[in-house]
Amino acid sequence: MKNKYLIAYFSKTQNTEKIAKELGNLLDADFHEIKEKVEYKPEDINWTVEDCRANRENNDPQCRPDIQDEALSDNFDVLLLGFPLWWGEPPKVIRTFLEKNEDLLKSKKIVIFCTSQMTPIYQAQMNLRYGYPKLKFVSGARLSNYSPEQIKAWTKTFDR
């Protein structure tokens, strides 16, 4: 039986969106864009400003920014969850998304992918596994500099 895929992604600079679309073409997947209710402006994700919004949210363990409420369909077996890394972590909207959909996602396999020029995925992956022990995360990948051929090869690692 062939898996049915849903790609849920959060992207502010289109890097993650580009990878999501490449994966979608390879896997014939459906898409769900995770959108924050209060949009991040460029100055909100300007890492050189110590007190930018993203830094404030990242430093607050309880922060869960509101997201636009679009219910997920149950019509998938595997969720590919994509996001940029912000200081080695998923943006807090990812935690909002997981918590909002936790009951549905308990029965799904979750493969994360991230974009970052330097930061490895390891810390983010471990923190999500620890923070959401009822969810079934499988090994993910940082896909920022992957070619389409490498992305295709990576999909074979979880398409079993």
C-alpha positions as CSV (number, residue, x, y, z in Angstrom):
1,M,0.0,0.0,0.0
2,K,1.3,3.4,-1.0
3,N,1.4,6.1,1.7
4,K,-0.7,9.2,1.4
5,Y,1.3,12.4,2.4
6,L,0.5,15.7,3.8
7,I,3.2,18.4,3.8
8,A,2.6,21.1,6.5
9,Y,5.1,23.8,6.4
10,F,5.9,27.2,7.8
11,S,8.0,29.5,5.7
12,K,8.8,33.2,6.0
13,T,11.6,33.6,3.4
14,Q,10.3,31.0,0.9
15,N,13.3,28.6,1.6
16,T,11.1,26.1,3.4
17,E,8.3,26.5,0.9
18,K,10.6,25.8,-2.0
19,I,11.7,22.5,-0.4
20,A,8.0,21.6,0.5
21,K,7.0,22.1,-3.1
22,E,9.9,19.9,-4.3
23,L,8.8,17.2,-1.8
24,G,5.2,17.6,-2.9
25,N,6.1,17.0,-6.5
26,L,8.0,13.8,-5.7
27,L,5.4,12.4,-3.3
28,D,2.2,13.6,-4.9
29,A,1.4,15.1,-1.5
30,D,-1.3,17.5,-0.3
31,F,-0.2,20.8,1.2
32,H,-1.1,22.7,4.4
33,E,0.6,26.1,4.9
34,I,0.9,26.9,8.6
35,K,0.2,30.6,8.9
36,E,0.5,32.8,11.9
37,K,-2.4,35.0,12.8
38,V,-0.2,38.1,13.3
39,E,2.2,38.0,10.4
40,Y,5.9,38.2,11.0
41,K,7.3,41.3,9.3
42,P,11.0,41.4,8.2
43,E,11.9,43.3,11.4
44,D,10.3,40.6,13.5
45,I,12.8,38.0,12.2
46,N,15.8,40.3,12.1
47,W,18.3,38.2,14.2
48,T,20.7,41.2,14.6
49,V,18.1,43.0,16.8
50,E,18.3,41.3,20.2
51,D,14.7,42.2,21.0
52,C,13.0,41.2,17.7
53,R,9.8,39.3,18.0
54,A,11.2,35.9,17.0
55,N,13.9,36.1,19.7
56,R,11.4,37.1,22.3
57,E,9.1,34.2,21.4
58,N,12.0,31.7,21.1
59,N,13.2,32.7,24.7
60,D,9.7,32.1,26.2
61,P,9.1,28.4,26.7
62,Q,5.3,29.0,27.1
63,C,4.9,31.1,24.0
64,R,2.4,29.7,21.5
65,P,1.6,32.3,18.8
66,D,-1.9,32.0,17.4
67,I,-2.2,30.4,14.0
68,Q,-4.9,30.7,11.4
69,D,-7.4,28.0,12.1
70,E,-7.6,25.6,9.3
71,A,-8.6,22.1,10.4
72,L,-6.5,19.2,9.0
73,S,-8.2,16.5,7.0
74,D,-7.5,12.9,8.2
75,N,-6.7,11.8,4.7
76,F,-3.0,11.1,5.1
77,D,-0.7,8.5,6.6
78,V,2.5,10.5,6.8
79,L,3.0,14.2,7.8
80,L,6.0,15.9,6.5
81,L,6.5,18.9,8.8
82,G,8.7,21.7,7.5
83,F,10.1,24.8,9.1
84,P,13.1,27.0,9.3
85,L,15.4,26.8,12.3
86,W,15.3,29.8,14.5
87,W,18.3,29.6,16.9
88,G,18.3,25.8,16.5
89,E,14.6,25.5,17.2
90,P,11.4,25.3,15.2
91,P,9.5,28.6,15.3
92,K,6.9,28.6,18.2
93,V,4.1,28.4,15.6
94,I,5.1,24.8,15.0
95,R,4.4,24.0,18.7
96,T,1.0,25.7,18.3
97,F,0.3,23.6,15.2
98,L,1.3,20.3,16.9
99,E,-0.7,21.1,20.0
100,K,-3.8,22.1,18.0
101,N,-3.7,18.9,16.0
102,E,-2.2,16.5,18.6
103,D,-5.2,14.1,18.7
104,L,-5.2,13.6,14.9
105,L,-1.4,13.3,14.7
106,K,-1.1,10.6,17.3
107,S,-2.0,8.0,14.7
108,K,0.3,9.4,12.0
109,K,4.0,9.1,11.2
110,I,5.7,12.6,11.3
111,V,8.8,13.3,9.4
112,I,10.3,16.7,10.0
113,F,12.5,18.7,7.6
114,C,14.0,22.0,8.2
115,T,15.9,24.8,6.4
116,S,19.0,26.4,7.9
117,Q,22.3,27.4,6.4
118,M,24.4,26.1,9.4
119,T,22.4,24.7,12.3
120,P,21.9,21.0,12.3
121,I,18.4,19.5,12.9
122,Y,19.4,17.3,15.8
123,Q,18.4,19.7,18.7
124,A,15.1,20.6,17.2
125,Q,14.3,17.0,16.5
126,M,15.1,15.9,20.0
127,N,13.2,18.7,21.6
128,L,10.1,17.9,19.5
129,R,10.3,14.2,20.4
130,Y,10.7,15.1,24.1
131,G,8.0,17.8,24.1
132,Y,5.4,15.6,22.3
133,P,6.1,12.0,23.4
134,K,2.7,10.7,22.1
135,L,3.6,11.7,18.6
136,K,5.6,9.3,16.2
137,F,8.5,11.4,14.9
138,V,10.9,9.6,12.6
139,S,14.3,10.9,11.6
140,G,14.2,14.1,9.7
141,A,16.7,16.1,7.7
142,R,18.0,19.6,7.1
143,L,17.4,20.1,3.4
144,S,18.7,23.6,2.8
145,N,21.5,22.7,0.4
146,Y,20.1,19.5,-1.0
147,S,19.7,19.0,-4.8
148,P,16.5,17.6,-6.2
149,E,18.2,14.2,-6.6
150,Q,19.3,14.2,-2.9
151,I,15.8,15.1,-1.8
152,K,14.4,12.2,-3.8
153,A,16.9,9.9,-2.2
154,W,16.0,11.1,1.2
155,T,12.3,10.4,0.6
156,K,13.2,6.7,0.2
157,T,14.4,6.6,3.8
158,F,10.9,7.0,5.2
159,D,8.7,5.8,2.4
160,R,8.5,2.2,3.7
